[in-house]
């Protein structure tokens, strides 16, 4: 090697090291900003902006305190032991107010007549068939807050379709294949098309008032 080439090679090597170091610093800074920019009160947010796994929220019924609703499913609901259809007992199903079953942030509005809520810790709920929606994507909601009204959008009989989902692969959303058996009012449900179809009384936002 010519002795005059050594300084040039050293300079090029130093320049390359500097560029790599700059890229690493920028990447670390971006990750740090994502880490500190988490959803308030919805659990910590990791370097890619995805919630860390957390315990299942204490999901209530998605209706007003004291209302009674029948939980049902049917063959072909797919999976029929996880998806729940809700019909009101002792009142009119159509037009009933649908309420957030736990605090969270509106993840997206979906068809037909649906609202998906991110509850933190990778937990989501999905409510469908509403003919009126009261919230917008990105909006934070508290437990018991109105998110819409029961309707029959995309179906024949008015009812609320309800799902609980867990983001298993950590991609920042939860889809049908990530659905889980619901736990509502502290009770786990694994419905069968042949019944029985339990009737559940809502305790949603019952604090400070007696259940009717």
C-alpha positions as CSV (number, residue, x, y, z in Angstrom):
1,X,0.0,0.0,0.0
2,X,1.4,3.5,-0.9
3,X,2.0,5.4,2.3
4,X,0.2,8.4,0.8
5,X,-3.1,6.4,0.6
6,X,-3.2,5.7,4.3
7,X,-4.5,9.1,5.5
8,X,-7.2,9.1,2.8
9,X,-8.4,5.6,3.9
10,X,-8.4,6.7,7.5
11,X,-10.4,9.8,6.7
12,X,-13.0,7.8,4.8
13,X,-13.3,5.2,7.6
14,X,-13.8,8.0,10.1
15,X,-16.5,9.6,8.0
16,X,-18.4,6.3,7.6
17,X,-18.3,5.8,11.4
18,X,-19.6,9.3,11.9
19,X,-22.6,8.7,9.6
20,X,-23.5,5.4,11.3
21,X,-23.3,7.1,14.7
22,X,-25.6,9.9,13.5
23,X,-28.2,7.5,12.2
24,X,-28.1,5.6,15.5
25,X,-28.6,8.8,17.5
26,X,-31.5,9.9,15.3
27,X,-33.2,6.5,15.6
28,X,-32.8,6.5,19.4
29,X,-34.2,10.0,19.6
30,X,-37.2,9.0,17.5
31,X,-37.8,5.9,19.7
32,X,-37.6,8.0,22.8
33,X,-40.1,10.5,21.6
34,X,-42.5,7.6,20.8
35,X,-42.0,6.1,24.2
36,X,-42.9,9.3,26.0
37,X,-45.8,10.1,23.7
38,X,-48.0,7.3,25.1
39,X,-51.8,7.3,25.5
40,X,-52.6,9.0,28.8
41,X,-54.1,6.6,31.3
42,X,-54.1,3.8,28.8
43,X,-50.9,2.0,29.7
44,X,-47.3,2.4,28.7
45,X,-46.4,2.7,25.0
46,X,-43.3,0.9,23.7
47,X,-40.7,2.1,21.2
48,X,-42.9,1.4,18.2
49,X,-46.0,3.1,19.7
50,X,-47.7,-0.1,20.6
51,X,-49.2,-0.8,24.1
52,X,-47.5,-3.4,26.3
53,X,-49.7,-6.3,27.2
54,X,-51.9,-5.5,30.2
55,X,-54.6,-7.1,32.3
56,X,-58.1,-7.3,30.8
57,X,-60.1,-4.2,31.8
58,X,-63.2,-4.6,34.0
59,X,-65.7,-4.6,31.1
60,X,-69.3,-3.9,32.0
61,X,-72.4,-4.2,29.8
62,X,-72.5,-1.5,27.1
63,X,-75.8,-0.1,28.4
64,X,-77.1,2.1,31.1
65,X,-77.1,1.1,34.8
66,X,-79.8,-1.4,35.6
67,X,-80.8,-2.3,32.0
68,X,-81.3,-6.0,31.4
69,X,-80.1,-7.6,28.1
70,X,-80.1,-11.1,26.7
71,X,-76.8,-12.4,25.4
72,X,-77.1,-14.8,22.4
73,X,-75.3,-16.2,19.4
74,X,-76.2,-18.5,16.4
75,X,-74.6,-21.2,14.4
76,X,-72.3,-19.7,11.8
77,X,-71.6,-16.5,13.9
78,X,-67.9,-17.6,13.4
79,X,-66.8,-17.9,16.0
80,X,-70.2,-18.4,17.5
81,X,-68.8,-18.9,21.1
82,X,-67.1,-15.5,21.1
83,X,-69.3,-13.1,19.2
84,X,-72.3,-11.8,21.3
85,X,-75.6,-10.4,20.1
86,X,-77.5,-8.4,22.7
87,X,-81.3,-7.9,22.9
88,X,-83.0,-5.7,25.5
89,X,-85.4,-7.3,28.1
90,X,-88.1,-5.1,29.5
91,X,-87.5,-2.3,27.0
92,X,-87.0,-1.4,23.3
93,X,-83.8,-2.7,21.7
94,X,-83.8,-0.2,18.8
95,X,-82.6,3.2,19.8
96,X,-81.2,2.2,23.2
97,X,-78.0,4.1,24.1
98,X,-74.8,2.1,23.7
99,X,-72.1,3.0,26.2
100,X,-68.3,2.4,26.5
101,X,-67.8,-0.7,28.5
102,X,-64.4,0.6,29.8
103,X,-62.3,3.8,29.5
104,X,-60.4,4.1,26.2
105,X,-59.8,5.9,22.9
106,X,-61.8,5.4,19.7
107,X,-59.6,3.4,17.4
108,X,-61.8,3.6,14.3
109,X,-65.3,3.5,12.9
110,X,-66.1,0.4,10.9
111,X,-68.9,-1.0,8.8
112,X,-71.6,-1.9,9.5
113,X,-72.4,0.8,12.0
114,X,-69.4,0.0,14.2
115,X,-67.1,1.5,16.8
116,X,-63.8,0.0,17.8
117,X,-62.3,1.2,21.1
118,X,-58.7,0.8,22.3
119,X,-58.8,0.3,26.0
120,X,-55.0,0.1,26.5
121,X,-52.9,-3.0,27.3
122,X,-53.7,-4.3,23.8
123,X,-57.4,-4.7,24.7
124,X,-60.2,-3.6,22.3
125,X,-63.9,-3.8,22.0
126,X,-66.0,-3.7,18.9
127,X,-69.7,-2.8,18.7
128,X,-71.7,-3.1,15.5
129,X,-75.1,-2.4,13.8
130,X,-75.6,1.1,15.4
131,X,-77.7,3.5,13.3
132,X,-76.3,6.5,15.1
133,X,-72.6,7.0,16.2
134,X,-71.8,9.7,18.8
135,X,-68.0,9.5,18.7
136,X,-65.0,10.1,16.4
137,X,-61.7,8.4,15.8
138,X,-59.1,9.6,18.3
139,X,-61.6,10.7,20.9
140,X,-61.1,9.6,24.5
141,X,-64.1,8.1,26.3
142,X,-64.9,7.2,29.9
143,X,-66.7,4.1,31.0
144,X,-70.5,4.7,30.6
145,X,-70.1,7.4,27.9
146,X,-72.5,7.2,25.0
147,X,-70.9,6.0,21.8
148,X,-74.0,5.4,19.7
149,X,-77.6,4.0,19.5
150,X,-78.7,0.4,18.8
151,X,-79.9,-0.1,15.2
152,X,-80.1,-2.7,12.4
153,X,-77.4,-1.4,10.0
154,X,-76.1,-4.4,8.0
155,X,-78.5,-6.8,9.6
156,X,-82.3,-7.5,9.8
157,X,-83.3,-7.4,13.5
158,X,-82.1,-4.5,15.7
159,X,-79.5,-5.6,18.2
160,X,-76.0,-4.8,19.3
161,X,-73.2,-7.1,18.2
162,X,-70.3,-7.0,20.7
163,X,-66.8,-8.4,20.7
164,X,-63.7,-8.3,23.0
165,X,-60.3,-8.6,21.2
166,X,-56.7,-8.8,22.3
167,X,-53.8,-7.6,20.0
168,X,-51.7,-10.8,20.2
169,X,-49.1,-9.9,17.7
170,X,-48.5,-6.3,18.9
171,X,-49.2,-4.6,15.6
172,X,-51.2,-1.8,17.2
173,X,-54.7,-3.1,16.3
174,X,-56.8,-6.2,17.0
175,X,-58.7,-8.1,14.3
176,X,-61.3,-10.9,14.1
177,X,-58.7,-13.7,14.5
178,X,-57.6,-12.1,17.7
179,X,-61.1,-12.2,19.3
180,X,-61.3,-13.8,22.8
181,X,-64.1,-15.2,24.9
182,X,-65.7,-12.1,26.5
183,X,-65.7,-11.4,30.2
184,X,-68.6,-9.1,31.1
185,X,-69.5,-7.8,34.6
186,X,-66.7,-10.1,35.9
187,X,-68.4,-13.2,34.3
188,X,-66.7,-15.2,31.5
189,X,-69.0,-16.3,28.6
190,X,-68.7,-19.0,26.1
191,X,-72.0,-19.0,24.4
192,X,-73.5,-21.9,22.3
193,X,-76.0,-21.6,19.5
194,X,-78.2,-24.0,21.4
195,X,-78.3,-21.8,24.5
196,X,-78.8,-21.1,27.3
197,X,-78.8,-17.4,26.6
198,X,-78.2,-15.5,29.8
199,X,-79.9,-12.2,30.8
200,X,-77.4,-9.8,32.3
201,X,-78.1,-6.6,34.3
202,X,-75.8,-3.7,33.5
203,X,-73.7,-2.1,36.2
204,X,-72.2,0.4,33.8
205,X,-71.7,3.8,35.5
206,X,-73.8,2.7,38.5
207,X,-71.6,4.5,41.0
208,X,-73.8,6.9,43.0
209,X,-77.1,5.5,41.9
210,X,-79.1,2.4,42.7
211,X,-79.5,-0.3,39.9
212,X,-83.1,-0.3,38.7
